[in-house]
């Protein structure tokens, strides 16, 4: 089965988060997001909004283009 857009985005965010040595809780707190919402987004079970992606990117250290480029549709 082909990965969904949400799961691809979640996987990329997780890689950046781990490279930055941050926990899910660290990122959720910094982005003023409930941990369960953040965790579900990283798992590809919910769609991050553009505002959430921008906030996560600022905290973790990626640009939207890093996350959104070359997604498999």
PyMOL Python script that loads the backbone (N, CA, C, O; Angstrom):
from pymol import cmd

cmd.read_pdbstr("""\
ATOM      1  N   UNK A   1       0.844  -1.182   0.000  1.00  0.00           N
ATOM      2  CA  UNK A   1       0.000   0.000   0.000  1.00  0.00           C
ATOM      3  C   UNK A   1       0.890   1.246   0.000  1.00  0.00           C
ATOM      4  O   UNK A   1       1.885   1.313   0.722  1.00  0.00           O
ATOM      5  N   UNK A   2       0.517   2.218  -0.815  1.00  0.00           N
ATOM      6  CA  UNK A   2       1.288   3.455  -0.939  1.00  0.00           C
ATOM      7  C   UNK A   2       1.106   4.322   0.317  1.00  0.00           C
ATOM      8  O   UNK A   2      -0.006   4.455   0.829  1.00  0.00           O
ATOM      9  N   UNK A   3       2.212   4.913   0.809  1.00  0.00           N
ATOM     10  CA  UNK A   3       2.092   5.780   1.990  1.00  0.00           C
ATOM     11  C   UNK A   3       1.263   7.021   1.670  1.00  0.00           C
ATOM     12  O   UNK A   3       1.297   7.537   0.553  1.00  0.00           O
ATOM     13  N   UNK A   4       0.526   7.484   2.662  1.00  0.00           N
ATOM     14  CA  UNK A   4      -0.282   8.692   2.484  1.00  0.00           C
ATOM     15  C   UNK A   4       0.603   9.924   2.588  1.00  0.00           C
ATOM     16  O   UNK A   4       1.726   9.864   3.089  1.00  0.00           O
ATOM     17  N   UNK A   5       0.080  11.030   2.110  1.00  0.00           N
ATOM     18  CA  UNK A   5       0.786  12.314   2.246  1.00  0.00           C
ATOM     19  C   UNK A   5       1.058  12.590   3.727  1.00  0.00           C
ATOM     20  O   UNK A   5       2.166  12.978   4.098  1.00  0.00           O
ATOM     21  N   UNK A   6       0.046  12.387   4.566  1.00  0.00           N
ATOM     22  CA  UNK A   6       0.204  12.660   6.003  1.00  0.00           C
ATOM     23  C   UNK A   6       1.284  11.783   6.629  1.00  0.00           C
ATOM     24  O   UNK A   6       2.061  12.255   7.460  1.00  0.00           O
ATOM     25  N   UNK A   7       1.339  10.505   6.234  1.00  0.00           N
ATOM     26  CA  UNK A   7       2.367   9.638   6.824  1.00  0.00           C
ATOM     27  C   UNK A   7       3.764  10.023   6.337  1.00  0.00           C
ATOM     28  O   UNK A   7       4.728   9.939   7.098  1.00  0.00           O
ATOM     29  N   UNK A   8       3.882  10.443   5.079  1.00  0.00           N
ATOM     30  CA  UNK A   8       5.184  10.891   4.570  1.00  0.00           C
ATOM     31  C   UNK A   8       5.655  12.140   5.303  1.00  0.00           C
ATOM     32  O   UNK A   8       6.823  12.244   5.675  1.00  0.00           O
ATOM     33  N   UNK A   9       4.749  13.082   5.507  1.00  0.00           N
ATOM     34  CA  UNK A   9       5.088  14.310   6.228  1.00  0.00           C
ATOM     35  C   UNK A   9       5.477  13.981   7.670  1.00  0.00           C
ATOM     36  O   UNK A   9       6.466  14.501   8.186  1.00  0.00           O
ATOM     37  N   UNK A  10       4.700  13.124   8.311  1.00  0.00           N
ATOM     38  CA  UNK A  10       5.000  12.723   9.685  1.00  0.00           C
ATOM     39  C   UNK A  10       6.356  12.074   9.824  1.00  0.00           C
ATOM     40  O   UNK A  10       7.082  12.350  10.779  1.00  0.00           O
ATOM     41  N   UNK A  11       6.713  11.206   8.876  1.00  0.00           N
ATOM     42  CA  UNK A  11       8.017  10.548   8.907  1.00  0.00           C
ATOM     43  C   UNK A  11       9.147  11.559   8.766  1.00  0.00           C
ATOM     44  O   UNK A  11      10.166  11.461   9.450  1.00  0.00           O
ATOM     45  N   UNK A  12       8.965  12.519   7.886  1.00  0.00           N
ATOM     46  CA  UNK A  12      10.007  13.536   7.689  1.00  0.00           C
ATOM     47  C   UNK A  12      10.165  14.395   8.937  1.00  0.00           C
ATOM     48  O   UNK A  12      11.284  14.680   9.363  1.00  0.00           O
ATOM     49  N   UNK A  13       9.049  14.803   9.518  1.00  0.00           N
ATOM     50  CA  UNK A  13       9.108  15.598  10.748  1.00  0.00           C
ATOM     51  C   UNK A  13       9.803  14.810  11.859  1.00  0.00           C
ATOM     52  O   UNK A  13      10.626  15.358  12.592  1.00  0.00           O
ATOM     53  N   UNK A  14       9.473  13.543  11.980  1.00  0.00           N
ATOM     54  CA  UNK A  14      10.100  12.718  13.012  1.00  0.00           C
ATOM     55  C   UNK A  14      11.618  12.659  12.827  1.00  0.00           C
ATOM     56  O   UNK A  14      12.362  12.754  13.802  1.00  0.00           O
ATOM     57  N   UNK A  15      12.078  12.503  11.595  1.00  0.00           N
ATOM     58  CA  UNK A  15      13.521  12.472  11.339  1.00  0.00           C
ATOM     59  C   UNK A  15      14.186  13.783  11.770  1.00  0.00           C
ATOM     60  O   UNK A  15      15.232  13.769  12.418  1.00  0.00           O
ATOM     61  N   UNK A  16      13.573  14.913  11.408  1.00  0.00           N
ATOM     62  CA  UNK A  16      14.146  16.210  11.800  1.00  0.00           C
ATOM     63  C   UNK A  16      14.117  16.376  13.318  1.00  0.00           C
ATOM     64  O   UNK A  16      15.077  16.872  13.908  1.00  0.00           O
ATOM     65  N   UNK A  17      13.027  15.966  13.943  1.00  0.00           N
ATOM     66  CA  UNK A  17      12.906  16.101  15.404  1.00  0.00           C
ATOM     67  C   UNK A  17      13.987  15.292  16.103  1.00  0.00           C
ATOM     68  O   UNK A  17      14.635  15.778  17.030  1.00  0.00           O
ATOM     69  N   UNK A  18      14.178  14.065  15.658  1.00  0.00           N
ATOM     70  CA  UNK A  18      15.195  13.212  16.284  1.00  0.00           C
ATOM     71  C   UNK A  18      16.596  13.761  16.044  1.00  0.00           C
ATOM     72  O   UNK A  18      17.444  13.716  16.935  1.00  0.00           O
ATOM     73  N   UNK A  19      16.838  14.276  14.850  1.00  0.00           N
ATOM     74  CA  UNK A  19      18.151  14.868  14.550  1.00  0.00           C
ATOM     75  C   UNK A  19      18.427  16.072  15.443  1.00  0.00           C
ATOM     76  O   UNK A  19      19.581  16.370  15.752  1.00  0.00           O
ATOM     77  N   UNK A  20      17.367  16.763  15.855  1.00  0.00           N
ATOM     78  CA  UNK A  20      17.512  17.916  16.741  1.00  0.00           C
ATOM     79  C   UNK A  20      17.523  17.511  18.216  1.00  0.00           C
ATOM     80  O   UNK A  20      17.600  18.363  19.101  1.00  0.00           O
ATOM     81  N   UNK A  21      17.446  16.205  18.470  1.00  0.00           N
ATOM     82  CA  UNK A  21      17.444  15.661  19.844  1.00  0.00           C
ATOM     83  C   UNK A  21      16.311  16.236  20.683  1.00  0.00           C
ATOM     84  O   UNK A  21      16.504  16.583  21.848  1.00  0.00           O
ATOM     85  N   UNK A  22      15.136  16.334  20.086  1.00  0.00           N
ATOM     86  CA  UNK A  22      13.956  16.830  20.786  1.00  0.00           C
ATOM     87  C   UNK A  22      12.948  15.704  20.956  1.00  0.00           C
ATOM     88  O   UNK A  22      12.830  14.829  20.099  1.00  0.00           O
ATOM     89  N   UNK A  23      12.230  15.733  22.059  1.00  0.00           N
ATOM     90  CA  UNK A  23      11.162  14.761  22.275  1.00  0.00           C
ATOM     91  C   UNK A  23       9.871  15.281  21.637  1.00  0.00           C
ATOM     92  O   UNK A  23       9.760  16.461  21.303  1.00  0.00           O
ATOM     93  N   UNK A  24       8.919  14.396  21.478  1.00  0.00           N
ATOM     94  CA  UNK A  24       7.608  14.830  20.991  1.00  0.00           C
ATOM     95  C   UNK A  24       7.018  15.880  21.935  1.00  0.00           C
ATOM     96  O   UNK A  24       6.420  16.861  21.496  1.00  0.00           O
ATOM     97  N   UNK A  25       7.197  15.657  23.236  1.00  0.00           N
ATOM     98  CA  UNK A  25       6.676  16.598  24.225  1.00  0.00           C
ATOM     99  C   UNK A  25       7.327  17.968  24.076  1.00  0.00           C
ATOM    100  O   UNK A  25       6.647  18.988  24.177  1.00  0.00           O
ATOM    101  N   UNK A  26       8.637  18.003  23.836  1.00  0.00           N
ATOM    102  CA  UNK A  26       9.347  19.272  23.640  1.00  0.00           C
ATOM    103  C   UNK A  26       8.710  20.073  22.501  1.00  0.00           C
ATOM    104  O   UNK A  26       8.433  21.264  22.643  1.00  0.00           O
ATOM    105  N   UNK A  27       8.484  19.403  21.376  1.00  0.00           N
ATOM    106  CA  UNK A  27       7.957  20.085  20.196  1.00  0.00           C
ATOM    107  C   UNK A  27       6.504  20.499  20.421  1.00  0.00           C
ATOM    108  O   UNK A  27       6.119  21.624  20.100  1.00  0.00           O
ATOM    109  N   UNK A  28       5.712  19.603  20.965  1.00  0.00           N
ATOM    110  CA  UNK A  28       4.306  19.925  21.228  1.00  0.00           C
ATOM    111  C   UNK A  28       4.194  21.136  22.156  1.00  0.00           C
ATOM    112  O   UNK A  28       3.398  22.040  21.903  1.00  0.00           O
ATOM    113  N   UNK A  29       4.977  21.155  23.212  1.00  0.00           N
ATOM    114  CA  UNK A  29       4.952  22.283  24.155  1.00  0.00           C
ATOM    115  C   UNK A  29       5.371  23.583  23.469  1.00  0.00           C
ATOM    116  O   UNK A  29       4.720  24.614  23.640  1.00  0.00           O
ATOM    117  N   UNK A  30       6.443  23.537  22.705  1.00  0.00           N
ATOM    118  CA  UNK A  30       6.954  24.737  22.037  1.00  0.00           C
ATOM    119  C   UNK A  30       5.955  25.281  21.018  1.00  0.00           C
ATOM    120  O   UNK A  30       5.910  26.484  20.764  1.00  0.00           O
ATOM    121  N   UNK A  31       5.164  24.397  20.445  1.00  0.00           N
ATOM    122  CA  UNK A  31       4.189  24.797  19.416  1.00  0.00           C
ATOM    123  C   UNK A  31       2.792  24.996  19.996  1.00  0.00           C
ATOM    124  O   UNK A  31       1.834  25.210  19.253  1.00  0.00           O
ATOM    125  N   UNK A  32       2.675  24.927  21.317  1.00  0.00           N
ATOM    126  CA  UNK A  32       1.396  25.105  22.000  1.00  0.00           C
ATOM    127  C   UNK A  32       0.327  24.170  21.418  1.00  0.00           C
ATOM    128  O   UNK A  32      -0.782  24.585  21.080  1.00  0.00           O
ATOM    129  N   UNK A  33       0.708  22.903  21.317  1.00  0.00           N
ATOM    130  CA  UNK A  33      -0.148  21.887  20.721  1.00  0.00           C
ATOM    131  C   UNK A  33      -0.294  20.736  21.721  1.00  0.00           C
ATOM    132  O   UNK A  33       0.686  20.360  22.364  1.00  0.00           O
ATOM    133  N   UNK A  34      -1.481  20.176  21.862  1.00  0.00           N
ATOM    134  CA  UNK A  34      -1.603  19.003  22.730  1.00  0.00           C
ATOM    135  C   UNK A  34      -0.712  17.869  22.230  1.00  0.00           C
ATOM    136  O   UNK A  34      -0.601  17.651  21.024  1.00  0.00           O
ATOM    137  N   UNK A  35      -0.084  17.155  23.146  1.00  0.00           N
ATOM    138  CA  UNK A  35       0.822  16.075  22.779  1.00  0.00           C
ATOM    139  C   UNK A  35       0.131  15.038  21.899  1.00  0.00           C
ATOM    140  O   UNK A  35       0.724  14.554  20.935  1.00  0.00           O
ATOM    141  N   UNK A  36      -1.107  14.694  22.217  1.00  0.00           N
ATOM    142  CA  UNK A  36      -1.784  13.668  21.422  1.00  0.00           C
ATOM    143  C   UNK A  36      -2.025  14.132  19.981  1.00  0.00           C
ATOM    144  O   UNK A  36      -2.005  13.308  19.067  1.00  0.00           O
ATOM    145  N   UNK A  37      -2.249  15.420  19.762  1.00  0.00           N
ATOM    146  CA  UNK A  37      -2.403  15.944  18.396  1.00  0.00           C
ATOM    147  C   UNK A  37      -1.076  15.880  17.651  1.00  0.00           C
ATOM    148  O   UNK A  37      -1.019  15.477  16.490  1.00  0.00           O
ATOM    149  N   UNK A  38      -0.018  16.281  18.330  1.00  0.00           N
ATOM    150  CA  UNK A  38       1.302  16.229  17.696  1.00  0.00           C
ATOM    151  C   UNK A  38       1.675  14.790  17.354  1.00  0.00           C
ATOM    152  O   UNK A  38       2.106  14.503  16.237  1.00  0.00           O
ATOM    153  N   UNK A  39       1.509  13.898  18.309  1.00  0.00           N
ATOM    154  CA  UNK A  39       1.865  12.493  18.106  1.00  0.00           C
ATOM    155  C   UNK A  39       1.068  11.880  16.964  1.00  0.00           C
ATOM    156  O   UNK A  39       1.620  11.146  16.144  1.00  0.00           O
ATOM    157  N   UNK A  40      -0.232  12.178  16.904  1.00  0.00           N
ATOM    158  CA  UNK A  40      -1.069  11.651  15.818  1.00  0.00           C
ATOM    159  C   UNK A  40      -0.610  12.202  14.467  1.00  0.00           C
ATOM    160  O   UNK A  40      -0.624  11.478  13.472  1.00  0.00           O
ATOM    161  N   UNK A  41      -0.207  13.461  14.419  1.00  0.00           N
ATOM    162  CA  UNK A  41       0.285  14.041  13.179  1.00  0.00           C
ATOM    163  C   UNK A  41       1.585  13.407  12.732  1.00  0.00           C
ATOM    164  O   UNK A  41       1.766  13.112  11.551  1.00  0.00           O
ATOM    165  N   UNK A  42       2.483  13.200  13.666  1.00  0.00           N
ATOM    166  CA  UNK A  42       3.767  12.579  13.326  1.00  0.00           C
ATOM    167  C   UNK A  42       3.556  11.139  12.862  1.00  0.00           C
ATOM    168  O   UNK A  42       4.321  10.635  12.040  1.00  0.00           O
ATOM    169  N   UNK A  43       2.530  10.479  13.382  1.00  0.00           N
ATOM    170  CA  UNK A  43       2.217   9.103  12.985  1.00  0.00           C
ATOM    171  C   UNK A  43       1.430   9.049  11.674  1.00  0.00           C
ATOM    172  O   UNK A  43       1.165   7.964  11.156  1.00  0.00           O
ATOM    173  N   UNK A  44       1.056  10.213  11.136  1.00  0.00           N
ATOM    174  CA  UNK A  44       0.293  10.246   9.897  1.00  0.00           C
ATOM    175  C   UNK A  44      -1.185   9.989  10.078  1.00  0.00           C
ATOM    176  O   UNK A  44      -1.892   9.703   9.112  1.00  0.00           O
ATOM    177  N   UNK A  45      -1.658  10.087  11.308  1.00  0.00           N
ATOM    178  CA  UNK A  45      -3.060   9.814  11.624  1.00  0.00           C
ATOM    179  C   UNK A  45      -3.928  11.067  11.606  1.00  0.00           C
ATOM    180  O   UNK A  45      -5.152  10.975  11.704  1.00  0.00           O
ATOM    181  N   UNK A  46      -3.317  12.213  11.483  1.00  0.00           N
ATOM    182  CA  UNK A  46      -4.042  13.473  11.323  1.00  0.00           C
ATOM    183  C   UNK A  46      -3.205  14.388  10.454  1.00  0.00           C
ATOM    184  O   UNK A  46      -1.999  14.191  10.307  1.00  0.00           O
ATOM    185  N   UNK A  47      -3.848  15.386   9.880  1.00  0.00           N
ATOM    186  CA  UNK A  47      -3.175  16.327   8.997  1.00  0.00           C
ATOM    187  C   UNK A  47      -2.737  17.547   9.787  1.00  0.00           C
ATOM    188  O   UNK A  47      -3.553  18.186  10.451  1.00  0.00           O
ATOM    189  N   UNK A  48      -1.449  17.876   9.719  1.00  0.00           N
ATOM    190  CA  UNK A  48      -0.977  19.114  10.314  1.00  0.00           C
ATOM    191  C   UNK A  48      -1.453  20.275   9.450  1.00  0.00           C
ATOM    192  O   UNK A  48      -1.430  20.189   8.222  1.00  0.00           O
ATOM    193  N   UNK A  49      -1.883  21.359  10.087  1.00  0.00           N
ATOM    194  CA  UNK A  49      -2.240  22.569   9.339  1.00  0.00           C
ATOM    195  C   UNK A  49      -0.948  23.271   8.911  1.00  0.00           C
ATOM    196  O   UNK A  49       0.132  22.972   9.421  1.00  0.00           O
ATOM    197  N   UNK A  50      -1.076  24.193   7.982  1.00  0.00           N
ATOM    198  CA  UNK A  50       0.083  24.963   7.531  1.00  0.00           C
ATOM    199  C   UNK A  50       0.695  25.739   8.702  1.00  0.00           C
ATOM    200  O   UNK A  50       1.918  25.822   8.814  1.00  0.00           O
ATOM    201  N   UNK A  51      -0.130  26.298   9.558  1.00  0.00           N
ATOM    202  CA  UNK A  51       0.358  27.048  10.716  1.00  0.00           C
ATOM    203  C   UNK A  51       1.134  26.118  11.654  1.00  0.00           C
ATOM    204  O   UNK A  51       2.183  26.492  12.179  1.00  0.00           O
ATOM    205  N   UNK A  52       0.614  24.911  11.858  1.00  0.00           N
ATOM    206  CA  UNK A  52       1.316  23.946  12.711  1.00  0.00           C
ATOM    207  C   UNK A  52       2.654  23.555  12.094  1.00  0.00           C
ATOM    208  O   UNK A  52       3.661  23.477  12.798  1.00  0.00           O
ATOM    209  N   UNK A  53       2.672  23.310  10.782  1.00  0.00           N
ATOM    210  CA  UNK A  53       3.925  22.952  10.121  1.00  0.00           C
ATOM    211  C   UNK A  53       4.962  24.061  10.241  1.00  0.00           C
ATOM    212  O   UNK A  53       6.143  23.790  10.457  1.00  0.00           O
ATOM    213  N   UNK A  54       4.524  25.309  10.103  1.00  0.00           N
ATOM    214  CA  UNK A  54       5.450  26.431  10.260  1.00  0.00           C
ATOM    215  C   UNK A  54       6.023  26.482  11.676  1.00  0.00           C
ATOM    216  O   UNK A  54       7.226  26.678  11.854  1.00  0.00           O
ATOM    217  N   UNK A  55       5.168  26.307  12.678  1.00  0.00           N
ATOM    218  CA  UNK A  55       5.612  26.343  14.074  1.00  0.00           C
ATOM    219  C   UNK A  55       6.573  25.191  14.367  1.00  0.00           C
ATOM    220  O   UNK A  55       7.608  25.385  15.005  1.00  0.00           O
ATOM    221  N   UNK A  56       6.225  23.999  13.901  1.00  0.00           N
ATOM    222  CA  UNK A  56       7.094  22.833  14.116  1.00  0.00           C
ATOM    223  C   UNK A  56       8.431  23.061  13.425  1.00  0.00           C
ATOM    224  O   UNK A  56       9.485  22.780  13.996  1.00  0.00           O
ATOM    225  N   UNK A  57       8.390  23.563  12.217  1.00  0.00           N
ATOM    226  CA  UNK A  57       9.619  23.823  11.475  1.00  0.00           C
ATOM    227  C   UNK A  57      10.533  24.802  12.181  1.00  0.00           C
ATOM    228  O   UNK A  57      11.750  24.621  12.206  1.00  0.00           O
ATOM    229  N   UNK A  58       9.948  25.838  12.754  1.00  0.00           N
ATOM    230  CA  UNK A  58      10.767  26.812  13.482  1.00  0.00           C
ATOM    231  C   UNK A  58      11.413  26.175  14.703  1.00  0.00           C
ATOM    232  O   UNK A  58      12.558  26.485  15.035  1.00  0.00           O
ATOM    233  N   UNK A  59      10.697  25.301  15.362  1.00  0.00           N
ATOM    234  CA  UNK A  59      11.228  24.652  16.562  1.00  0.00           C
ATOM    235  C   UNK A  59      12.270  23.581  16.227  1.00  0.00           C
ATOM    236  O   UNK A  59      13.305  23.482  16.886  1.00  0.00           O
ATOM    237  N   UNK A  60      11.985  22.795  15.211  1.00  0.00           N
ATOM    238  CA  UNK A  60      12.813  21.635  14.893  1.00  0.00           C
ATOM    239  C   UNK A  60      13.943  21.977  13.925  1.00  0.00           C
ATOM    240  O   UNK A  60      14.998  21.343  13.943  1.00  0.00           O
ATOM    241  N   UNK A  61      13.716  22.985  13.077  1.00  0.00           N
ATOM    242  CA  UNK A  61      14.775  23.420  12.174  1.00  0.00           C
ATOM    243  C   UNK A  61      14.636  22.954  10.743  1.00  0.00           C
ATOM    244  O   UNK A  61      15.609  22.508  10.135  1.00  0.00           O
ATOM    245  N   UNK A  62      13.431  23.052  10.196  1.00  0.00           N
ATOM    246  CA  UNK A  62      13.250  22.758   8.781  1.00  0.00           C
ATOM    247  C   UNK A  62      12.382  23.822   8.139  1.00  0.00           C
ATOM    248  O   UNK A  62      11.644  24.541   8.813  1.00  0.00           O
ATOM    249  N   UNK A  63      12.488  23.905   6.817  1.00  0.00           N
ATOM    250  CA  UNK A  63      11.615  24.787   6.039  1.00  0.00           C
ATOM    251  C   UNK A  63      10.475  23.949   5.477  1.00  0.00           C
ATOM    252  O   UNK A  63      10.602  22.732   5.342  1.00  0.00           O
ATOM    253  N   UNK A  64       9.374  24.592   5.152  1.00  0.00           N
ATOM    254  CA  UNK A  64       8.256  23.845   4.571  1.00  0.00           C
ATOM    255  C   UNK A  64       8.674  23.100   3.317  1.00  0.00           C
ATOM    256  O   UNK A  64       8.210  21.985   3.076  1.00  0.00           O
ATOM    257  N   UNK A  65       9.535  23.693   2.522  1.00  0.00           N
ATOM    258  CA  UNK A  65       9.978  23.021   1.301  1.00  0.00           C
ATOM    259  C   UNK A  65      10.727  21.724   1.619  1.00  0.00           C
ATOM    260  O   UNK A  65      10.679  20.778   0.833  1.00  0.00           O
ATOM    261  N   UNK A  66      11.419  21.671   2.763  1.00  0.00           N
ATOM    262  CA  UNK A  66      12.108  20.441   3.160  1.00  0.00           C
ATOM    263  C   UNK A  66      11.111  19.308   3.403  1.00  0.00           C
ATOM    264  O   UNK A  66      11.402  18.146   3.120  1.00  0.00           O
ATOM    265  N   UNK A  67       9.961  19.645   3.916  1.00  0.00           N
ATOM    266  CA  UNK A  67       8.952  18.661   4.288  1.00  0.00           C
ATOM    267  C   UNK A  67       8.027  18.324   3.117  1.00  0.00           C
ATOM    268  O   UNK A  67       7.613  17.176   2.957  1.00  0.00           O
ATOM    269  N   UNK A  68       7.710  19.321   2.311  1.00  0.00           N
ATOM    270  CA  UNK A  68       6.687  19.127   1.288  1.00  0.00           C
ATOM    271  C   UNK A  68       7.227  18.748  -0.096  1.00  0.00           C
ATOM    272  O   UNK A  68       6.455  18.322  -0.955  1.00  0.00           O
ATOM    273  N   UNK A  69       8.522  18.893  -0.324  1.00  0.00           N
ATOM    274  CA  UNK A  69       9.037  18.594  -1.663  1.00  0.00           C
ATOM    275  C   UNK A  69       9.125  17.095  -1.896  1.00  0.00           C
ATOM    276  O   UNK A  69       9.413  16.317  -0.986  1.00  0.00           O
ATOM    277  N   UNK A  70       8.874  16.725  -3.110  1.00  0.00           N
ATOM    278  CA  UNK A  70       9.009  15.338  -3.580  1.00  0.00           C
ATOM    279  C   UNK A  70       8.163  14.339  -2.807  1.00  0.00           C
ATOM    280  O   UNK A  70       8.581  13.198  -2.607  1.00  0.00           O
ATOM    281  N   UNK A  71       6.979  14.754  -2.370  1.00  0.00           N
ATOM    282  CA  UNK A  71       6.057  13.802  -1.760  1.00  0.00           C
ATOM    283  C   UNK A  71       5.527  12.875  -2.845  1.00  0.00           C
ATOM    284  O   UNK A  71       5.302  13.298  -3.979  1.00  0.00           O
ATOM    285  N   UNK A  72       5.332  11.626  -2.496  1.00  0.00           N
ATOM    286  CA  UNK A  72       4.770  10.650  -3.436  1.00  0.00           C
ATOM    287  C   UNK A  72       3.260  10.741  -3.368  1.00  0.00           C
ATOM    288  O   UNK A  72       2.660  10.464  -2.329  1.00  0.00           O
ATOM    289  N   UNK A  73       2.648  11.127  -4.470  1.00  0.00           N
ATOM    290  CA  UNK A  73       1.183  11.263  -4.514  1.00  0.00           C
ATOM    291  C   UNK A  73       0.524   9.967  -4.879  1.00  0.00           C
ATOM    292  O   UNK A  73      -0.703   9.900  -4.962  1.00  0.00           O
TER     293      UNK A  73
END
""", "prot")
cmd.dss("prot")
cmd.show_as("cartoon", "prot")
cmd.util.cbc("prot")
cmd.orient("prot")
